[in-house]
Amino acid sequence: MNRPASAGLLGDTVARDYGWKLRLFNAFAEAELRQTIAGLQLQPGSRVLDAGCGTGEALGWLAAAVGSDGMVVGIDLARAHMVASRANAPAGALVMQANLTQLPLAPASIDLVWSVNTINHLRDPVASLQDLAALLRPGGRIALGQSSLLPDMYFAWDARLERLVNEAVRQYYRDRYQVSERELAGIRSLVGRLRQAGLRNVTARTFTIERVAPLGRADHDYLLQVIFRGTWGERLRPYLDADDYEALVRLCDPGDPGFALRRPDFHFLQSFTLAVGEVRSNERSAVVS
Ligand SMILES: C[S@@+](CC[C@H](N)C(=O)[O-])C[C@H]1O[C@@H](n2cnc3c(N)ncnc32)[C@H](O)[C@@H]1O
C-alpha cells in the first residue's frame, strides 16, 4: 500500500474516508454497543470523550447516558469522519478534528474516555493511552472497545473454508499494512496496554454479537457490503486457491442459490471486547509523568 509516512499503523490520515463502513457497523451492532455503554453506569452530568469517534453514532448514545447536565466530545483525525460526526452529533456535543497524539483538551477535564476500534490504529498506543489518562479527572476511566480486528468470525458452514478465509484475511492485512501478527492481536493487547499506560483496576468483558437467519436489514447490509464485498472481496483471490476462492464467491453472491445470507442455517458470531481501566486520585500524577 502507498501510504504517507505520517499515516497511522492501519493507514489512517486526515484525508482517508471509510465512513460508509463505520455507519454500517454501528447500525449492525447498535444494540450491543448501547448495552455496553449502559454497563458503564455513567453518572448523569459526566463528561465523556469519544476518542476516534468515526462517523459519530456513539455520540448520541453517550449523550443519552450522561443526560442534559453532561458533556460529550468527539475527536477524529479524518476530515470526512469529523464532518459526518458533526452531522450525527446531538445538540450540545462538541466534535473536533484532531490527532489523538496531540489532544486539544485540558488535563483532568474528562470522566470517561470511550474509544472503539481505534487504539489499534495508533503507532504508539501506550503513549496515546497515557495522554488520554492525563485528561481524566480523579477516578476517571478509559473504556476501550474492540471488535475482532480481523474477522475472527464464525459462520455455520465448512469449517475448513472458514479457517482458510480467516488466514487469507490475516495475510492480506500483513501484506497491506506491513504489520506483524503480533500487531494484529488487537483484542488480546487491550488489558496489557491499559496496564502499561498506568491504568488501575483493569477489567475486560467480551460480548457476543450473534445473528441467525432471518436477518434484519442492518445485519444484511453490514455482512454483505463490509464483510463479503469488502473484507472477503476480490482482494482475497491471491490468498486462496482457485476452488476455495470460487466457493467463497458463491457463498457471498446474492445471485447464487447458495448465498449465505439466505441460508436457513445462517448463524454468525463475532466478539466485542470492552477493557476498562481507571486512574485514582492519588495515582494520577504517576500516570501523567
Ligand atoms: C475503525 S474506526 C472506529 C470509529 C468509531 N470509534 C466506531 O467505532 O465506529 C477508527 C477511527 O479512528 C480514527 N483515527 C485513527 N487514527 C487517529 C488518530 N491518530 N487521531 C484521531 N483519530 C484517529 C479514524 O479516522 C477512524 O475514524
The ligand as an SDF file (V2000), in Angstrom:
LIG
                    3D

 27 29  0  0  0  0  0  0  0  0999 V2000
  -12.1140    1.7660   12.9430 C   0  0  0  0  0  0  0  0  0  0  0  0
  -12.5540    3.4380   13.1160 S   0  0  0  0  0  0  0  0  0  0  0  0
  -13.6210    3.4150   14.5360 C   0  0  0  0  0  0  0  0  0  0  0  0
  -14.5080    4.6160   14.5900 C   0  0  0  0  0  0  0  0  0  0  0  0
  -15.5550    4.6230   15.6990 C   0  0  0  0  0  0  0  0  0  0  0  0
  -14.9540    4.5960   17.0160 N   0  0  0  0  0  0  0  0  0  0  0  0
  -16.5010    3.4740   15.5220 C   0  0  0  0  0  0  0  0  0  0  0  0
  -16.4680    2.5420   16.3500 O   0  0  0  0  0  0  0  0  0  0  0  0
  -17.2730    3.4810   14.5640 O   0  0  0  0  0  0  0  0  0  0  0  0
  -11.0860    4.2230   13.7260 C   0  0  0  0  0  0  0  0  0  0  0  0
  -11.2390    5.7330   13.7670 C   0  0  0  0  0  0  0  0  0  0  0  0
  -10.0770    6.2900   14.3820 O   0  0  0  0  0  0  0  0  0  0  0  0
   -9.7040    7.4420   13.6650 C   0  0  0  0  0  0  0  0  0  0  0  0
   -8.2810    7.6460   13.9240 N   0  0  0  0  0  0  0  0  0  0  0  0
   -7.2510    6.8820   13.5300 C   0  0  0  0  0  0  0  0  0  0  0  0
   -6.0920    7.3890   13.9620 N   0  0  0  0  0  0  0  0  0  0  0  0
   -6.4040    8.5050   14.6630 C   0  0  0  0  0  0  0  0  0  0  0  0
   -5.6340    9.4870   15.3500 C   0  0  0  0  0  0  0  0  0  0  0  0
   -4.3090    9.4120   15.4200 N   0  0  0  0  0  0  0  0  0  0  0  0
   -6.2710   10.5070   15.9530 N   0  0  0  0  0  0  0  0  0  0  0  0
   -7.6310   10.6050   15.9090 C   0  0  0  0  0  0  0  0  0  0  0  0
   -8.4180    9.7020   15.2670 N   0  0  0  0  0  0  0  0  0  0  0  0
   -7.8030    8.6730   14.6510 C   0  0  0  0  0  0  0  0  0  0  0  0
  -10.0310    7.1050   12.2210 C   0  0  0  0  0  0  0  0  0  0  0  0
  -10.1480    8.2670   11.4120 O   0  0  0  0  0  0  0  0  0  0  0  0
  -11.3420    6.3640   12.3870 C   0  0  0  0  0  0  0  0  0  0  0  0
  -12.4440    7.2230   12.3430 O   0  0  0  0  0  0  0  0  0  0  0  0
  1  2  1  0
  2  3  1  0
  2 10  1  0
  3  4  1  0
  4  5  1  0
  5  6  1  0
  5  7  1  0
  7  8  2  0
  7  9  1  0
 10 11  1  0
 11 12  1  0
 11 26  1  0
 12 13  1  0
 13 14  1  0
 13 24  1  0
 14 15  1  0
 14 23  1  0
 15 16  2  0
 16 17  1  0
 17 18  1  0
 17 23  2  0
 18 19  1  0
 18 20  2  0
 20 21  1  0
 21 22  2  0
 22 23  1  0
 24 25  1  0
 24 26  1  0
 26 27  1  0
M  CHG  2   2   1   9  -1
M  END
$$$$
